[in-house]
Amino acid sequence: MNVLLSYPIFPTSFWSFEKAVQGIGKKAFMPPLSLVTVAALLPQEWNFRLKDRNIEPVTEEDWEWADMVMFSGMIAQKEDFLGQIREAKRRGKPVAVGGPYATSLPNEMLSAGADFLVLDEGEYTVNLFVEALNRGETSGIFRSKDKPDVTLSPVPRYDLLQLDAYFLMAIQYSRGCPFRCEFCDIIILYGRKPRTKTFSQVQAELDLLFELGWRGGIFFVDDNFIGNKRTVKPFLEKLIDWQTTNGYPFSFTTEASIDMAHDDELLDLMVMSKFSTVFIGIETPDTDSLALTLKHQNNRQPMNESLEKIAKSGLRIMAGFIIGFDDEKKGAGERVFQFATENAIPGVTFSMLQALPGTALWDRLKEEGRLLDDANLNQTTLLNFVPTRPVEEIAEEYVETFWKLYEPKIYLKRVFDHFMMVGQAKVHRDQEIRKKLANQHKTDFDFKGVLFGLKMLLKLGFIRSTRFVFWKYLYLMFRKNPGGIGNFLSFAAFMEHFIPYRKMVKLEIQEALQARIDGKVKALETEIELSEEYVKDVEWYKAS
């Protein structure tokens, strides 16, 4: 069987980094790990062709070649996901879908025309799907209430990817998270008991990527890498051995909860295994909102102390924030801005709260009659429920804060302050350790990388209004923390993405807000017209 694996387009987002990624000759930030994992779970005698629509289109020849088309993706990819299902059905192709979006909102898949819904986790449901095909079935929904043992997961088919097209590679160590944040769908999709792969499994994946020629960054896509602390430390010890043996060919990025700051040994192991960046869900500096949304882990220790400790251990920090929590006080956006500034967090994701299907927040709002529509999970959409303060006020604060966060001079100040703090870590000050952990690859320093770097230097140092502060920070970095210059320049280059992106956020939020206001006005006009008709009917009835 010829199977076309198609990955829908991601709309421009905080994480897409188009300008920076394209500037160094890449086409997308990260590959579709879901589809290469599914390809490994399916019968290996089948023929596979993977098309990531974020880097190339699906051609007519691809459609003609395929006996079946399979899609996977997230809610953020909704528009292209549904559109591609319809394109496949228009050509008479059987369609199978899976992944977080299909699992959360299966009816939308059915409405678009999908034949097979392979939901939940593939280690269990892919076999059910294959058995149904072998029986000659032409449709079906395959689910599993149980969470699979991820030690059953095979090595993903990384060979199907165009490795050179991506900025980072993707790998997974664990699924699930022990916490119970009200708005999070991870615990719904993957459970609260983190399940981990063995190191030998991950080693096989690293070995394959190494053999395929990958050198550079790898994103551990775990939603909470440290969720199972019993297993993560032995895992990291073995990862250090692998990195040492192979000359540190990779650096790692991941997501983790802020309580990692409470474990010095864990921080040391992460740094020595060459984790360079960690994304942390701060959500809000308002402790009352954190308590309301059940994110208690952020309230156990002062967050500013935890963030400082993580940074000074040698890890770069990116953080996520949300506005629109119930009973949130006015000025939440400004408090987010001040918190990010005071804690020198360079990369700040910021969005309006979305109620995701199946979450405790979704259920509560539905019971209260406050849900408006399904979630879209994009930074350019309004809340999908009725908040406890005016949506116009929230939207105004959101746009204003996002605009300020990525005002070039303000952003560069956070970048400078952050890497001066990170530079205090032993891993960056000790020349022996620095030499040991030095990348054995220079993937960004080919011709395109050098050319992009020169363009950035020209823009930041001569053309833009940032020129004076840019040279000031670069000089101070050279004097006090020369090892941080590379990081400073890399994050400064991300402005190529953030400057146009903040304009897009402002425009699309304003348009969405206007559309909602217009909808309210139209609904009110309709209500008035109906009332007038009712009055006329009553008067007619009385007269008759």
N, C-alpha and C positions, 0 to 999 in steps of 0.2 A: 504493500500500500504506500502511495505517495502522500505524505502529510505536510501541509504547509502550516508552519507555526508563525502566526502573525501577532506582533505586539503593537497596540494602538499608540497614537501620538499623545504625548503629554503636552498640555498647554503650557505656555511660558509660566514659570513659577520661580520662587526663591531659589530652588535647587537646580534649575536648568543651566544657569551660568553660560548661556549661549555664546555671548561675545568673547568671554574669556576662554571657553573651551574651543571655539572655532579659531581663535587667535593662535593657538598652538597646534593647529592642524587636526583637531579632533572633531567629531560630529555630534557626540552626545556625552552626557555626564557619566552614565552607568548603564550596563546591559540588562536585559530581562532575565534575571536569575530563575524566575518562575518557569519560563518556557524551556530553558536548557535542562532544568530539573525534570520537568514533565517528559521531555524527550528521552531522558535516561530511564524513566519509569515504564515507558511504552516498549512493546516488542522491538528488539534491536534489529530484527530482519526487515523492519519497515524502512522506507527512505524518508529522510527529513530535510526540509528546507526552511531555514529561519529567516524571516524578514522583519526587522525592527523598523517600523515606519518613522521612527525618530531619526533614522540615518539614511533610509532609502525607501522608495515607494514599492508597493506590490505591483508587479507588471502583469500584463495580459498573459504572458508566457507562464508566469507563476500560477495564475488562476487555472490555466489550461492543464498544467502539469499535475495539479493537486487532485487527489481522489477525495480528500477530506481537508477541511480547514479548522484549525484550533486557535482560540484566542484566550489570553489571560490578561488581567490588568486590574487597576484600582479605580475607585469611584471618580478620581480626578480625570481619568481618561475616558469618561462616560461618552462624550459626544462622538469621538472617533471609534470607540469600541462598538457602539450600537450601529454606527454608519457602516463599519466594515462587515458586521454580521449581515446587514441588508445587501451589501455588495456581493457577498458570497452566495446568498440565497438567490439573488437575481441571476446568478450564473449557474444555479442548480446544484451547488455544492453542499454536501452534508456539513453541518457546523457543530463543533463541540466547544464549550466554554468552561472556564474555571477561574480560580483566583478570588481575591477579596471582594471585588465588585459583584461578581456573579453569586458568590456565597451569601453576601449581605442582601442583595436585591434580585433574587432569581426570576421574579415575575417580569422584570424589565428585559431579561434575556429572552424569555419565552415570547414576549410581545414583539421583539425584534426579529424573531424567527429561528432562534437557536434550536437545534434538534436534540443535542445531548448536553446536560448540565452535570459536569463532573465537579462537585462542590466539596467544601471542607478541605481536608489535607489529602494530597494525591497518593501518599504511601498506602492508603486504604482504598480510596475510591477509583483510582485509575484501573486497578485490576477488575473491579466490578464493571467498569465501562468496556474494557477489552473483552470480558466474558460475554457481555451483551452483544457486542459486535460479532463475536464468533457464533452466537446463536441466530444471527441474521436480523436482530432488532434494528430498527431505523430511528428510534428516539428513546429517551429515558432520562430520569433524574437519579443521580447516584450520590448518596450522603452517608456520613458516618458520625454517630454521636461520640464515639470513642476518639481519643487523641492518640495518634500512632507513636510508637517508639521511633524516634528519628535516627536511631542507629540502623534502621532499615533503609534509610535514604541512600540512594546510589550516588556515585560521583557524577555531577552534572556534565552534560555534553558541551563543555566549553569549546570544543572543536567546531561547533556550528556557528560560533560568533566571529565577526570581523574584529578581532581584538584591537587593531590599530585605530578603530573608529572611536574608542571610548577613553575618557579621562581617567576613570577608576574602574577596576574590576569588582565583582561582587561575590561574596561567599557567605555562608550561614553556619553558625555554630549552635545556636539554640533557638527555641520557640517558646513563647509564653512569658508571662511576667507575674511576680508574686503580689503585686499591688492591685488596688481596686478603684482606680480613678474613675469617677462617674461618667466622664465624657469619652473614655478610651474604648475602642473596639478590639484592641489586641487580646484582651482577656476573654472576649466573646469568641473571637476567631480561633485563638490558640490556647486558651486556658490560663489558669493562675499557677499551675505547677510547671516551671520552666523545664523543658526537656532538652538534653544536650547530645550532640554527636560525640563520639570518641575522638581522641586526638588522631588515631590512625586514619579515621575517615577524613578529617580535615587535612591531614598530611598528604593523603592521596590527591586531594583537590589542589593543594599548593604545589605538589610535585607536577601535576598535569599542567597547571598554569605556567610553571617554570619551564617545562619541556616545550610548551607551545610558544615560548619566547616572551611571555609577559614579564616586564620589569617595571615596578612602580607601585602606585597606591592600590590598595584593596580595601573595600568597604565591607566590614562585617555587618550585615543588614539586620542583625538581631535587634529587636525592639528594646531589649534591656540586656546587654551583653553580660552583665554581672548578676543577672536574676538568680542564678543557681551558684551561690558563692562556694558551696562545697566542692563543686567540680571545676570552677573557673581558675582557681589558683594552680592546681596540678596541670591543667591545660596550658596555662601561660608558661609554666616552667618548661614544658616540652616544646612549646613554640619558640622559646628563647634558644633552646638547643638546635632546633631546625634552622632558625635564622643564622645562628653562629656557624653551623656546618655549611650553609649555602651562601655565606657572605652577605647576609642581610639584603636580599634582592627586593624585598617588599617593605612598604610602610603601611600601617593600618589606621583606619578610621572606624568609629562605631558610635552607637547610642547607648547611654547608660543612665541610671538614676543617680541623683546627687549624693546619695548615701555612700558612694564610692569614696568620698572624702574621709570617711571615718576609718578607713583601713589602709594604713601606711604600706603594709606588705603588698596589698593589691595594686596600689598606685606604682610602687617600684617595679613590680612584675610587668605591668602594662607598658611602662616607659622602656624597660630593658628589652621587651619583645618588639619594640618599635611601633607602638601605638602613638601616633602623632596628634590626632584630633579626636575629641569626644563631643557628641551632641547631647545636651542635657535639657530635659523639659522643665523649665522654670515655671511656665504658665502665667504666673502673676506674682508680684511682690506683696500682694494683699493677703495677709495670713488668714483673714476671715473667709475669703474666697477659696483659698486652698483647703481649709477645713470643710467648707460646704461641698466642694467637689471631691472630697475624700482623698486628696493628695497629701496625706499626713506625712509622708517621708520628707517632704520639703519643709515641714514645720518643726522637725525634731532638733535641728541645729540651725543657728543663724545662717542663711544662705550665702551671705557675703563672705563669711569665714570659710565655708565649704568651697566656694568658687575660687577663693584666693589660694587655698591649699592645693586644689587640683591643678591650677595654673602653675604654681611654684614647684609642683612635682615634675613639671616639664610637658604637660599636656595642653595643647591648644583647645580652647573652649568655643563651641557654638551653642546657642541656646534658643529655645522656642518659647514664645509668649502668646497669650490669648486674651482677647478683650470680649466682654459681654456676659460674664458670669452673673447669676442671679444675685440681687441685692448689692451689686457692685456700686461703689460710690463714684460720683462724678470726678473726673480727673484721672481715671485709671490709665489712660494713654500716657499722660505726662509722668505718672509714677513708673510706668514701664521704661520710658525714655531715661529718666533719672537713674533707675536701677542699672540699666545697661551701661550708662555712662560712668557711674560711680564704680562699677565692677569691671570696667574695661572689657566688655564682651564685644568682640569685633563683628562676628556673624550673628545677626539677630533675626530669626524668623518670627513674623508677627501676623496674626490672622484673627478674624472674628470667629467666635465659638460656633461650631457646627454640631448639631445633634446627629450622631451616626446611628444607622439602623441596628437595633438589638442591644444598644448600650443602656445602662441604667438611666442615663440622662434622657435618652429617646423615650424609654418607657414612662418615666415620670412626666415629661412634657406632654406625651400623648394622653396620659390619664388626666392631666390638667387642661387638656384642650388647647394647648399652646403651639403645637407643631404646625408649620405652614406648608412644607413640602419636603421632598427627600434631600439628602445631603449632597453637596457638590465638592466639598473638600478643596476649595481653591481660595487663595488669598484675595481674590477679586470678587468674592460673593458676599452678600449680606448674611446675617444669621438666618437660619431656616426655622426659627421659632419666634414667638412674641417674648421679648426680653422684659425685665422688670423696670427698665428705664427706657426713655424714648430711643428708638433705633436710629433716629436722625442724630442724636447726641453721640451715640456710640460710633456711628460711621464718621462723624466729623472728627472725633478724637483719634480714631484709627488712622484716617488719612493724614492728619496733621502729624501724628507720631511717626508713621512710616516715612513721611517726607523728611522729618528732622533726623531720624536715625541714619538716613543715607545721604544727608547733606555732606558733600565731599570733605570739607574741612573737619567736620565733627566725626565723620567716619574714620578719617586718617588718624585723628587723635586717639580714638579707641584702639585702633590697630597698633599704633605706637606704644600706648600704655600697656596693652596686653602683652606684646612681645618683650617689652622691658621686664615685665613680671615673670613671664615664662622663662626668660633668659637667666633668671636667678637660680634655676634648678641645677642640681649637680650634673645631670645628664648633658646639660648644655655648657657648663663651665669647665668640667673635667676633660682635658684634651684627650686623655687616653680612652675615656668612654666615648667621646665624640668620634674618635677615629674608628673605634670598634663598630659603632652603629651607623657610620657613614654609608649612605646609599651606594651600592655598587652599580648603580644605573644613573643615567642622566637623560631620561627620556624627554624632558622639557627643553633640553639644550641642543636640539637639532637646529637646522636653519630656520624653520618656521618659528621655533621657540625663541631664538635669538632675535629674529625680526620683530616678533610681537613684543618682546621685552624692550627693544629700542623704541617702538611706537609708544609704549606705555610711558617710557622715560620722557619722551618728547611731550606727550599730553600732560602728564602730571607735573613735570618739572619746568615746562616752558609755556605751554598754551593755556592751560586751565588756571583758574583763580587759586588753585591749590599749590602753585609753584613755590611760594615762599615757605609754607609750612612743610611741604614735601621735602625740600632740601634741608630744612632745619631738622626734621625728624631723622632723615637719612644720615646727617652728620652726627647727631647725638647717638644714633644706633651704632654708627661706626666707632665712635669714641668709647661707648659704654658697653655695647653688646654686639660686637661684629658678627657673632654667630647667628644673630637674629635677622640679619639683613635680607636673607633669602625669603624668610617668612613674611617680613614686612612688605617686600616688593610683590610677593605672590598675592597677599591679601589686598594690597593697594590696587592690583590689576583687576580684582573682582568688581571694582567700581564701574568697569566697562559694562557689566551686567546690571548693577544696582541703579545707576543713573537713569537709563531708559525704563527699567522695571518699575521704579517708584512713580514715574509719570503714568505708566499703564495702570498701576494700582489706583492712583488718584482718579483717572478718567473713568475706569470701569466701575469703581465704587460709586462715583457720582451718577453715572448712568443707571446703575442698578437701583440706587436710592430714588432717582427721579421716576423710574419705571414703577417702583412700588408705590410712590406717592400718587402717580397717575392712576394706578390700579385702584387705590383707595378712593380717589375722587370719582372714578367711573362707577365704583360700587355704590358710593353715596348717591350719585346722580340716579342710578338705577333704582335705589331704595326710595328716593324722593318721587320718581316717576310712578313706581308701584303704589306709593302712598296716595298720590294724587288720583290714580286710577281707582284705588279703593274708595276714596272720598266720593268720586263721581258715581261709583256703583251704589254706594249707600244712599246718596241723594236721589238717584234714579229709583231705587227700591222704595224709598219713602214716598216719592212722588207718585209712584204707581200703586 
